[in-house]
Amino acid sequence: MLDARVPATRIGQSARFNAASQSIPRGPKPMPRISNPPADDMTLNRLLAALPQEEWRRWTPHLESVEMPIGRVLVESGLRPRFAYFPTTAIASLQYLMADGSSGEIAVVGDEGIVGISLFMGGGSAFSRAIVRGAGRGYRLRASVMMEEFERSAVTRHLLLRYTQALVTQVAQTAICNRHHSVDQQLCRWLLLGLDRSQGKELQGTQEFIAEMLGVRREGITQAAGHLQKDGLIRYARGHILILDRTGLEHRVCECYSAVAKVYSRLLRDPPSP
């Protein structure tokens, strides 16, 4: 059963990790948030919070609290990660790198997950670069400890593989979205996925950065952001995006956001089991 050390709460809403019948709401509804959370609370990361007591006791001495400033590379493509990262208040972008040096975002990881899945997937080196797109904090675990725990505990292995399946779904859906949907819809998806993994209503990202992540022209992002701002959904200035109307974004986004959110809800809401 998932261990409920600290409840994750939002104004007028709460969710605990200790009951199979209580799921973490995602999809069209916002994820439960913690109001003004302490940055050094390990339970802010949902995978860490889901560890059973025995695993929790073994992991705690090895988890190191770290700052994650925007732009920091956590994992480099083609190299074996030295650490697994568990963001709490930071948001990481997984980027695929092209031979000409260009890149595009294929997934985003926040307080629901882990950066460094290549450690336990058997491939050794990372298939993508992981870079901090939203500054904050998190925890890191040495690669050797991560592998030892993955091999030791069937419960841990099951939990991490379920998360990995959800992440793979996000990668696949991103590819489809970038091919078939408008820049406006892609931007709404990008904003909502980031908002789900943030501790407030404000996100970071210049138009140039967002354009690079989505693999589109900057002019397209300028136009799409202008439409959202004109319609009162966001307020954008100097690389800071304030979400004014989440419901409006949900009505405007393509099906890709809901599809990804439903998979995360299905795979991560239940207690881990061997």
Buried (B, 14 or more C-beta within 10 A) or exposed (E): EBBBBBBBBBEEEEBBBBEEEBEBBBBBEBBBBBEEBEBEBBBBBBBBBBBBEEBBEBBEEBBEEBEBEBEBEBBBBEEBBBBBBBBBBBBBBBBBBEEEEEBBBBBBBBBBBBBBBBBBBEEEEBBBBBBBBBBBBBBBBBBEBBBEBBEEBEBBBBBBBBBBBBBBBBBBBBBEBBEEBEBBBBBBBBBBBBBBBBBEBBBBBBBEBBBBBBBBEBEBBBBBBEBBBEEEBBBBEEBEBEBBBBEBBBEBBBBBBBBBBBBBBBBBBBBBEE
